[in-house]
């Protein structure tokens, strides 16, 4: 199993399974006839809205941009 910074595929799947709202949003997006890139962008915006996550970089030494 691939592992990054102590996270495994099971850890992420367990998190998705434990958060019904997250699971519902991802399932809705996965069922759309869109490319993986389009689905990722949709998920980024939808999850940012639902969980009040910032969409901007906060490092003042990095150019500001909005995805």
N, C-alpha and C positions, 0 to 999 in steps of 0.2 A: 504494500500500500504506500502511495506517495505521501510524504510528510513534509510540512513546511512550518517552521517555528512552533513546534508542538501541536499543530493542528493536523488532523487526519481527515480523510474523506468521511469517516464515520462521525467525527466531531461536528463537522459542518452539517451533515444530514441529521444528526441528533438535534442540533439547534433548530433546523428548519422544521423538523417534526414536532418540537416542543412549542413552537410559536405558530399558532393556528392562522393568525393574520398573515405572517410571512409566507407560510405554506400556501395559503389561498392565492396571494398575489403572484407568487412564482408559478403556480399551476395555471392560473389564468393567462399569464404571459407565454408560457410554454405551449399552450394550445393554439396560439395565433400562427398564421401562416407567414411568418417573418423569418429573416435570416438570424443566425445566432448573434451577429453584431447588432442588429436592430432590437432583438430581444434584450440584450445586455444593456443597451441604452435606455430602453423602456423601463427595465428593472431599476437601473440607477436613478432615474427621475422619480419613479413611483415610490421606491423605498426612501429616497430623500424626503419626499413629501410626507409619507406616512409616519416616518420616525424622526422627523425634524433634523435631518442630517445636513451638514453644510455641503454645498456644491462647489465651493471655491477653495483654492489652496490658501493656507493660512501663513505660510512662510513668506516673510516680507522680502526675501532675497530671490524669490521665484516669481516669474511673470504671472500676473493674475489672469485667470481665464475661467470661463464657464463652459461646462460640458453640455 
